[in-house]
């Protein structure tokens, strides 16, 4: 009986720690990324909880939302946009590339701050 209780306690503690760490995956976009796009400089800030902000020559910390779909795609909606844009993202070290999945939206080459 004591052995069963100890095993359950170890499992509960283990799952609690794993959940607290975000399951090991975490939000790969979390942080502030700056760089360029077709119209100049851009800064993206992703808070790790589905909220983001975009600063460009046209926008000043414009709020929005994002949802990471899988290991390569993210849906982003900035409050001033009419609809979400799906981007293919690629992270290599401290570099992030956001490539729009439609030909009318800008692409971004960014570096983590």
C-alpha positions as a Markdown table, in Angstrom:
| # | Residue | x | y | z |
|---|---|---|---|---|
| 1 | Unk | 0.0 | 0.0 | 0.0 |
| 2 | Unk | 2.8 | 2.5 | 0.9 |
| 3 | Unk | 4.6 | 1.6 | -2.3 |
| 4 | Unk | 1.5 | 2.4 | -4.3 |
| 5 | Unk | 1.1 | 5.7 | -2.6 |
| 6 | Unk | 4.7 | 6.6 | -3.2 |
| 7 | Unk | 4.5 | 5.7 | -6.8 |
| 8 | Unk | 1.3 | 7.8 | -7.3 |
| 9 | Unk | 3.0 | 10.7 | -5.5 |
| 10 | Unk | 6.1 | 10.5 | -7.7 |
| 11 | Unk | 3.8 | 10.4 | -10.8 |
| 12 | Unk | 1.8 | 13.4 | -9.7 |
| 13 | Unk | 4.9 | 15.4 | -8.9 |
| 14 | Unk | 6.5 | 14.4 | -12.2 |
| 15 | Unk | 3.4 | 15.4 | -14.3 |
| 16 | Unk | 3.1 | 18.7 | -12.3 |
| 17 | Unk | 6.8 | 19.6 | -13.1 |
| 18 | Unk | 6.3 | 18.6 | -16.7 |
| 19 | Unk | 3.2 | 20.8 | -17.1 |
| 20 | Unk | 5.0 | 23.7 | -15.3 |
| 21 | Unk | 7.8 | 23.5 | -17.9 |
| 22 | Unk | 5.3 | 23.6 | -20.8 |
| 23 | Unk | 5.9 | 20.0 | -21.6 |
| 24 | Unk | 9.4 | 20.7 | -22.8 |
| 25 | Unk | 8.3 | 22.3 | -26.1 |
| 26 | Unk | 7.3 | 25.8 | -25.0 |
| 27 | Unk | 6.5 | 28.6 | -27.4 |
| 28 | Unk | 9.4 | 28.8 | -29.9 |
| 29 | Unk | 8.3 | 32.3 | -31.0 |
| 30 | Unk | 8.2 | 33.8 | -27.5 |
| 31 | Unk | 10.4 | 36.9 | -27.3 |
| 32 | Unk | 11.1 | 40.0 | -29.4 |
| 33 | Unk | 12.4 | 39.6 | -32.9 |
| 34 | Unk | 13.7 | 42.5 | -35.1 |
| 35 | Unk | 14.7 | 42.8 | -38.7 |
| 36 | Unk | 13.4 | 43.6 | -42.1 |
| 37 | Unk | 10.6 | 43.1 | -44.5 |
| 38 | Unk | 9.7 | 44.6 | -48.0 |
| 39 | Unk | 8.9 | 48.0 | -46.6 |
| 40 | Unk | 11.7 | 48.4 | -44.1 |
| 41 | Unk | 12.3 | 47.5 | -40.5 |
| 42 | Unk | 9.9 | 45.4 | -38.4 |
| 43 | Unk | 9.8 | 44.2 | -34.8 |
| 44 | Unk | 7.6 | 41.4 | -33.7 |
| 45 | Unk | 7.0 | 40.6 | -30.0 |
| 46 | Unk | 5.4 | 37.3 | -29.1 |
| 47 | Unk | 4.4 | 36.9 | -25.4 |
| 48 | Unk | 4.3 | 33.1 | -25.3 |
| 49 | Unk | 0.5 | 33.1 | -24.5 |
| 50 | Unk | -1.0 | 33.9 | -27.9 |
| 51 | Unk | -0.6 | 37.7 | -27.9 |
| 52 | Unk | 1.7 | 39.6 | -30.1 |
| 53 | Unk | 2.6 | 43.1 | -31.2 |
| 54 | Unk | 4.0 | 44.4 | -34.5 |
| 55 | Unk | 6.0 | 47.6 | -35.1 |
| 56 | Unk | 6.8 | 48.8 | -38.6 |
| 57 | Unk | 7.0 | 52.2 | -40.3 |
| 58 | Unk | 3.2 | 51.9 | -40.6 |
| 59 | Unk | 2.3 | 50.4 | -37.2 |
| 60 | Unk | 3.4 | 51.2 | -33.6 |
| 61 | Unk | 3.1 | 48.2 | -31.4 |
| 62 | Unk | -0.1 | 47.1 | -33.0 |
| 63 | Unk | -1.6 | 44.3 | -30.9 |
| 64 | Unk | -2.7 | 41.0 | -32.3 |
| 65 | Unk | -3.0 | 37.3 | -31.6 |
| 66 | Unk | -1.2 | 34.2 | -32.9 |
| 67 | Unk | -1.6 | 30.5 | -32.8 |
| 68 | Unk | 1.2 | 28.0 | -33.6 |
| 69 | Unk | -0.4 | 25.3 | -35.7 |
| 70 | Unk | 2.6 | 22.9 | -35.9 |
| 71 | Unk | 6.3 | 22.9 | -36.1 |
| 72 | Unk | 6.3 | 25.0 | -39.2 |
| 73 | Unk | 3.1 | 27.2 | -39.4 |
| 74 | Unk | 1.6 | 30.0 | -37.3 |
| 75 | Unk | -1.6 | 32.0 | -37.8 |
| 76 | Unk | -1.2 | 35.7 | -37.0 |
| 77 | Unk | -4.0 | 38.3 | -36.8 |
| 78 | Unk | -3.0 | 41.9 | -36.1 |
| 79 | Unk | -6.0 | 44.0 | -34.9 |
| 80 | Unk | -5.8 | 46.3 | -37.9 |
| 81 | Unk | -5.8 | 43.4 | -40.4 |
| 82 | Unk | -9.0 | 42.1 | -42.0 |
| 83 | Unk | -8.1 | 38.4 | -41.5 |
| 84 | Unk | -5.5 | 36.1 | -40.1 |
| 85 | Unk | -2.4 | 35.4 | -42.2 |
| 86 | Unk | -0.7 | 32.0 | -42.1 |
| 87 | Unk | 3.0 | 32.1 | -42.1 |
| 88 | Unk | 5.5 | 29.3 | -42.5 |
| 89 | Unk | 8.2 | 30.0 | -39.8 |
| 90 | Unk | 11.8 | 28.8 | -39.6 |
| 91 | Unk | 14.1 | 29.2 | -36.7 |
| 92 | Unk | 17.8 | 28.7 | -37.0 |
| 93 | Unk | 19.6 | 29.8 | -33.9 |
| 94 | Unk | 18.6 | 33.4 | -33.2 |
| 95 | Unk | 17.2 | 33.9 | -36.7 |
| 96 | Unk | 13.4 | 33.7 | -37.5 |
| 97 | Unk | 12.0 | 33.8 | -41.0 |
| 98 | Unk | 8.2 | 34.3 | -41.4 |
| 99 | Unk | 7.1 | 33.5 | -45.0 |
| 100 | Unk | 3.5 | 34.3 | -45.8 |
| 101 | Unk | 1.5 | 31.5 | -47.4 |
| 102 | Unk | -0.1 | 34.0 | -49.8 |
| 103 | Unk | 1.6 | 36.2 | -52.3 |
| 104 | Unk | 0.1 | 39.5 | -51.0 |
| 105 | Unk | 1.4 | 39.5 | -47.5 |
| 106 | Unk | 5.0 | 40.5 | -46.4 |
| 107 | Unk | 7.7 | 38.1 | -45.4 |
| 108 | Unk | 10.0 | 38.9 | -42.5 |
| 109 | Unk | 13.7 | 38.1 | -41.8 |
| 110 | Unk | 14.3 | 38.6 | -38.0 |
| 111 | Unk | 16.8 | 38.2 | -35.3 |
| 112 | Unk | 16.0 | 37.6 | -31.6 |
| 113 | Unk | 16.8 | 40.5 | -29.4 |
